Amino acid sequence: MERTWAISGAGAGADLHLDLSGPGGVRACLVRALRDAVRTGRLAPDTRLPPSRTLARDLGVARNTVADAYGELVAEGWLTARQGSGTRVARRPAPGAPERRAALPRSTPPPEHDLLSGTADVSSFPRAAWLAAARRALAVAPHDAFGHPDPRGRAELRTALADYLSRVRGVHADPGRIVVCAGFTQGLALLSEVLRQRGTHELGVEEYGLWFHREVLARHGLRTTPLPVDRRGARVMELAAHEDVRAVLLTPAHQFPTGVSLHPDRRAAVIDWAERAGGLVIEDDYDGEFRYDRQSVGSLQGLGPERVVYCGTASKSLASGLRISWMVLPEHLVGDVLRLKGSGEWGSGVLDQLTLAELITSGAYDRHVRAMRLRYRRRRDRLVAALAGYAPHIRVSGIAAGLHVVLDLPAGTERTTLRAAAWQGLALEGLSRFRHEQFPADREGLVVGYGTPPEHAFPGALAALLRILPPAE
């Protein structure tokens, strides 16, 4: 049966004829008809479409059907959606000009709400304390501090870090075994190359993790073997079954992104494996300072300093734009890492290193971390309470720590929920984005970075999140 419809109010009160005939259900036909209308120019750029509720009533279908159609077209770039301005046709090159269309990039407005994970609230960067620390550091810095950089990093920062990491994270840290890097990814690249040169070709990783970390390993010739993750963390006992694996990358304090902590039995087991197999553990302690329900668990490196590379960063405690991280290396790796780091442009800015050292030694860094710990805890508590009242069927998984949570979703709803998020102007990631490609899909969810928005923007982001959650079954 042929189906046609006219959208009322598609622009200055005019109607638009849509052909809803063809294969598929109403949603598929609506997506196809709207896409064709935009492609042919019958829907001009910036044309405002009817609200999903209005169009759903006119078509006699569920509102979610229209919302999903809009969301799919937003994700494809045909439409844009911003809170307060509705759903509009995206600005695209005019039809009939294929050369220009190929040359011009697609332009989409930035999201109105940002709950992407992995980022601190940079609006809370301690500008006054940083400026004061920079002035003090500059006043006493020796002239040679501004010469050719030491590949290990400035001694002032390595000394400050050795004291801080020992005191706060239980790390066995000596300044001579600390190497300052321009972010964790740079440190991982250095370690990957050194491991490859030493004959390692396969490295264990957690089933869920950052895909670009796996890409770094691959670029340096290392294959990755995924380890399942359950409520006790990575199943490190399975390392013994992989004879070619001689190193493993873990986030033991707060597994990213699932949010679980590595169980004490497994912490001991992975150290035993490393000692028996002559292996190496790379410990990514990306947000170890932020635990809310109890004192943070100490570093894994404290159990086996000669078998663990401890990696920390200022990205979550201060800002990722600083590009400052650090590795505490086993003695047998120091020489090889420094030779590689000294052979190229691997250095970090001296002034920022001196400033961070002064911030730590003055106590200002501790004060800032304590203030942010309270702020992030309040945000997490507010998120959990809102879910309990508005969507009690959505479970928050993981320990009370860090700057993100995982919301478990019913099977088959992650993709449609992300489309709804795009329609709401909400930047959000699904759990499947972080799953190792060798692992089958066994759960669906959202990774919600509640630490990302500025303080004033968090209520709006939370409200947008609640609006897009799937209903109870």
C-alpha positions in Angstrom: 0.0 0.0 0.0 1.4 3.4 -1.0 1.8 5.8 1.9 2.3 9.6 1.6 2.3 12.4 4.1 2.7 16.1 4.3 4.7 17.6 7.1 3.0 20.8 8.4 5.2 23.6 9.5 8.3 22.4 7.7 9.2 26.0 7.0 7.3 29.2 7.3 4.0 27.3 7.8 4.4 25.4 4.5 3.7 21.7 4.0 6.1 19.2 2.6 5.0 16.1 0.8 6.8 12.9 1.8 6.6 9.6 0.1 6.5 6.9 2.8 6.1 4.0 0.5 8.7 1.3 0.0 10.1 -1.5 2.0 10.5 -1.5 5.8 8.5 -0.1 8.6 7.4 3.5 9.2 10.7 4.5 10.8 12.8 3.2 7.9 10.5 4.9 5.4 10.5 8.2 7.3 14.4 8.2 7.5 14.6 7.5 3.7 12.0 10.2 2.8 13.6 12.9 5.0 17.1 12.0 3.7 15.9 12.3 0.1 14.1 15.6 0.9 17.3 17.1 2.3 19.5 15.6 -0.5 17.4 17.0 -3.3 17.0 20.4 -1.6 13.3 20.2 -1.0 14.2 20.8 2.7 16.6 23.7 2.8 19.4 24.2 5.3 18.3 25.5 8.7 14.6 24.4 8.0 13.1 23.5 11.3 11.3 20.2 11.5 8.2 19.5 13.6 8.7 18.3 17.1 8.8 14.5 17.4 5.6 14.5 19.4 3.7 16.5 16.8 4.9 14.4 13.8 4.3 11.2 15.7 0.7 12.3 16.4 0.2 13.2 12.7 1.6 9.9 11.5 -0.2 7.9 14.2 3.0 6.3 15.4 4.9 6.2 18.7 7.0 9.2 19.5 10.1 7.0 19.9 9.7 6.0 16.2 10.1 9.6 15.1 12.8 10.3 17.7 14.8 7.4 16.5 14.4 8.5 12.8 15.6 12.0 13.8 18.4 10.6 15.8 19.7 8.5 13.0 19.7 11.4 10.6 21.5 13.6 13.2 24.1 10.9 13.5 24.5 10.8 9.7 24.9 14.6 9.5 21.7 15.3 7.6 20.0 17.0 10.6 21.2 18.9 13.7 19.5 19.0 17.1 20.1 21.6 19.8 18.0 22.1 23.0 15.8 25.1 22.6 16.1 25.4 18.8 14.6 22.0 17.8 15.6 19.7 15.0 16.8 21.4 11.8 18.3 20.5 8.5 22.1 20.7 8.6 24.0 23.2 6.5 25.4 21.2 3.6 26.8 22.1 0.1 24.1 22.8 -2.4 23.0 19.9 -4.7 24.3 20.0 -8.2 27.8 21.0 -7.0 29.6 17.7 -6.5 33.1 19.2 -6.6 32.4 21.6 -3.8 30.5 18.9 -1.9 33.5 16.6 -2.0 35.9 19.4 -1.0 34.0 21.0 1.9 34.0 19.1 5.2 30.6 18.5 6.9 30.0 21.1 9.6 28.0 20.2 12.7 27.5 22.3 15.8 29.2 21.3 19.0 27.1 19.4 21.4 25.2 21.4 24.0 25.9 18.9 26.8 29.2 16.9 27.2 29.3 13.7 29.2 32.2 12.1 27.4 34.6 10.2 29.7 38.3 10.7 30.3 38.3 14.4 30.9 38.4 16.5 34.1 36.4 19.6 34.7 39.0 22.0 33.2 37.0 25.0 34.3 38.1 24.1 37.9 41.8 24.3 37.0 43.5 26.1 39.9 44.7 29.2 37.9 45.6 31.3 40.9 47.6 28.5 42.6 49.3 27.6 39.4 50.3 31.2 38.6 51.7 31.6 42.2 53.6 28.4 41.9 55.0 29.4 38.5 56.2 32.7 39.9 57.9 31.0 42.8 59.4 28.3 40.6 60.8 30.9 38.1 62.3 32.9 40.8 64.6 30.1 42.0 65.1 28.1 38.8 68.7 27.7 37.8 69.8 29.0 34.4 70.5 25.6 33.0 66.9 24.6 33.6 66.1 26.3 30.2 68.8 24.4 28.3 68.6 21.1 26.6 66.2 19.0 28.6 67.1 15.9 30.6 65.2 12.9 29.1 64.2 11.9 32.6 62.5 15.2 33.2 63.4 18.0 35.7 65.0 16.7 38.9 62.7 19.1 40.9 59.6 17.4 39.6 60.9 13.8 39.9 61.9 14.5 43.5 58.5 16.0 44.3 56.7 13.1 42.6 58.8 10.4 44.5 57.7 11.9 47.8 54.0 12.3 46.7 53.6 8.9 45.1 55.1 7.2 48.1 52.9 9.1 50.5 49.6 9.0 48.6 49.8 5.9 46.3 52.2 3.6 48.1 54.6 3.5 45.2 58.3 2.5 45.7 59.6 5.6 43.9 63.1 6.8 43.6 63.7 10.0 41.6 66.3 8.2 39.5 63.7 5.7 38.3 61.1 8.3 37.4 60.7 9.4 33.8 58.5 12.4 32.9 56.5 12.1 29.7 54.1 14.2 27.6 51.0 12.2 28.5 50.4 8.5 29.2 50.1 7.7 25.5 53.7 8.8 25.0 54.9 6.7 27.9 53.0 3.7 26.5 54.7 4.3 23.1 58.1 4.4 24.7 57.5 1.2 26.6 56.0 -0.5 23.5 59.1 0.2 21.5 61.5 -1.0 24.3 59.5 -4.2 24.7 59.5 -4.9 21.0 63.2 -4.3 20.8 63.6 -6.8 23.7 61.7 -9.5 21.8 58.2 -9.1 23.2 55.5 -9.5 20.5 52.3 -10.0 22.4 50.8 -8.1 25.3 47.8 -8.8 27.5 45.1 -6.1 27.8 41.8 -5.9 29.5 38.6 -6.8 27.6 37.4 -3.2 27.9 39.8 -0.3 27.5 40.8 2.7 25.4 41.0 1.7 21.7 43.8 4.2 21.0 46.0 2.6 23.6 45.6 -0.7 21.6 46.4 1.3 18.5 49.6 2.5 20.0 50.7 -1.0 20.9 49.8 -2.2 17.3 51.9 0.6 15.7 54.9 -0.7 17.6 54.4 -4.3 16.4 52.7 -5.7 19.5 49.6 -8.0 19.3 47.1 -7.7 22.0 45.4 -10.6 23.9 42.3 -9.5 25.7 41.6 -10.7 29.3 37.9 -11.0 30.4 36.8 -8.5 33.1 34.3 -9.4 35.8 33.3 -8.0 39.1 36.8 -8.8 40.5 38.6 -7.0 37.7 40.6 -8.6 34.9 41.0 -12.3 35.0 44.7 -12.2 35.2 44.9 -15.9 36.1 44.4 -16.6 32.3 47.8 -15.0 31.5 49.4 -18.4 32.2 47.6 -20.0 29.3 49.2 -17.5 26.8 52.8 -18.5 26.6 53.7 -15.7 24.2 52.4 -12.9 26.5 55.3 -11.4 28.4 53.6 -8.1 29.5 50.1 -6.9 30.5 48.5 -3.5 30.6 46.1 -3.1 33.5 44.0 -0.4 35.3 43.9 -2.1 38.7 42.7 0.6 41.0 39.7 1.6 38.8 39.3 -0.5 35.7 38.5 1.7 32.7 35.7 1.9 31.8 33.8 -0.8 33.8 34.8 0.8 37.1 35.7 -2.3 39.1 38.8 -2.7 41.3 41.2 -5.6 40.9 40.6 -8.0 43.7 43.5 -8.5 46.2 43.8 -12.2 45.2 44.2 -11.2 41.6 46.7 -8.4 42.5 48.9 -11.0 44.1 48.3 -13.5 41.3 49.5 -11.1 38.5 52.7 -10.2 40.5 53.3 -14.0 40.9 52.8 -14.5 37.2 55.3 -11.7 36.3 57.9 -13.1 38.6 57.5 -16.7 37.3 57.3 -15.7 33.7 59.8 -12.9 33.8 56.9 -10.7 32.7 56.1 -7.0 33.1 52.9 -5.3 34.3 52.1 -1.8 33.1 49.9 -0.2 35.7 47.8 2.7 34.4 46.8 4.6 37.6 44.9 7.3 35.7 42.5 8.4 38.5 43.8 6.7 41.6 43.4 9.9 43.8 39.6 9.8 43.4 38.0 7.2 45.6 34.8 8.2 47.5 33.6 5.4 49.6 36.9 4.5 51.3 40.6 5.2 51.2 42.1 4.5 47.8 43.7 1.1 47.3 47.5 1.4 47.0 49.4 0.9 43.8 50.0 -2.5 42.4 53.6 -1.4 41.9 54.1 -1.5 45.7 53.8 -5.3 45.6 56.5 -5.8 42.9 58.6 -2.7 42.1 60.9 -4.7 39.8 58.0 -6.2 37.8 55.6 -3.2 37.5 55.9 0.0 35.6 53.7 2.5 37.5 52.1 5.2 35.2 50.4 8.3 36.5 49.2 11.5 35.0 48.1 15.1 35.8 45.3 14.8 33.2 42.5 13.9 35.7 43.7 15.8 38.7 44.5 19.1 36.8 44.0 19.1 33.0 45.0 17.0 30.1 46.2 20.1 28.3 49.3 20.1 30.6 50.6 17.0 28.8 52.5 15.8 31.9 52.6 12.2 33.0 55.2 10.0 34.7 56.5 6.5 34.8 58.2 4.8 37.7 60.4 2.1 36.1 62.0 -1.1 37.3 65.8 -0.7 37.4 66.3 -3.0 34.4 64.2 -0.7 32.1 65.6 2.7 33.0 68.6 2.7 30.6 66.7 1.5 27.5 63.8 3.9 28.1 66.1 6.9 28.5 68.2 6.0 25.5 65.0 5.9 23.3 63.5 9.0 24.9 66.7 10.9 24.5 66.9 10.1 20.8 64.0 12.2 19.7 61.6 15.0 20.5 60.0 13.3 23.5 60.5 16.0 26.1 57.9 17.9 28.2 57.9 21.7 28.8 60.4 22.7 31.5 58.3 25.6 32.9 55.3 23.4 33.5 57.4 20.7 35.2 58.9 23.3 37.5 55.5 24.7 38.3 54.0 21.3 39.0 56.9 20.5 41.3 56.3 23.7 43.3 52.5 23.1 43.4 53.2 19.6 44.9 55.9 20.6 47.4 53.9 23.7 48.6 50.8 21.5 49.4 48.6 23.3 46.9 48.3 20.2 44.8 46.9 18.2 47.7 44.5 20.9 48.5 43.2 21.0 45.0 42.8 17.2 44.7 40.9 17.2 48.0 38.5 19.9 46.7 38.0 18.1 43.4 37.4 14.8 45.2 34.6 16.4 47.1 33.1 18.0 44.0 33.2 14.9 41.9 31.8 12.8 44.7 28.8 15.2 45.0 28.2 14.9 41.2 28.3 11.1 41.4 26.0 11.1 44.3 23.6 13.4 42.5 23.7 11.2 39.4 23.0 8.0 41.4 20.1 9.7 43.3 18.6 11.0 40.1 18.7 7.6 38.5 17.2 6.0 41.6 14.2 8.3 41.4 13.8 8.6 37.6 15.1 5.4 36.2 15.5 2.8 38.9 15.7 0.0 36.3 19.1 1.4 35.2 22.0 0.0 37.2 25.1 1.9 38.0 28.1 -0.5 38.0 31.6 -0.1 39.4 33.0 1.3 42.6 32.5 4.8 43.8 35.6 6.4 42.3 36.9 8.3 39.4 35.2 10.7 37.0 32.8 8.4 35.2 30.2 5.6 35.7 28.9 2.9 33.6 25.1 2.6 33.3 24.0 -0.9 32.3 21.3 -0.9 29.6 18.8 -3.6 28.5 20.0 -5.7 25.6 19.5 -4.0 22.2 19.1 -0.5 23.5 22.6 1.0 23.4 22.5 2.1 19.8 19.1 3.7 19.9 19.9 5.4 23.2 23.0 7.0 21.6 20.9 8.2 18.7 18.5 9.8 21.2 21.5 11.4 22.9 22.7 12.9 19.6 19.2 14.3 19.0 19.3 15.9 22.5 22.7 17.5 21.7 24.3 15.3 24.3 27.9 14.0 23.7 28.0 10.4 25.1 29.7 7.1 24.5 28.5 3.6 24.6 30.3 0.8 26.4 30.7 -1.2 23.1 33.1 1.5 21.9 35.7 0.4 24.4 35.4 -3.4 23.9 38.3 -5.3 22.4 37.5 -6.3 18.8 38.2 -10.0 19.6 35.5 -10.1 22.3 31.8 -10.7 21.6 29.3 -8.2 22.7 28.1 -9.5 26.1 26.7 -6.3 27.7 25.4 -2.9 26.7 25.7 0.4 28.5 26.6 4.0 28.6 30.0 5.4 29.8 29.0 8.7 31.5 31.8 11.2 32.3 30.2 13.2 35.1 33.5 14.9 35.7 33.6 16.6 32.3 31.1 19.5 32.4 31.8 22.7 34.2 29.9 23.0 37.5 27.2 25.2 36.1 26.6 22.9 33.1 26.3 19.6 35.1 22.5 20.0 36.0 21.6 20.5 32.3 23.8 17.6 31.2 22.2 15.3 33.9 18.7 16.3 32.8 19.6 15.5 29.1 20.9 12.1 30.2 17.7 11.3 32.0 15.6 12.2 29.0 17.3 9.7 26.7 17.4 6.6 28.9 15.3 3.7 27.7 12.1 2.9 29.6 11.7 -0.1 31.9 10.8 -3.3 30.1 
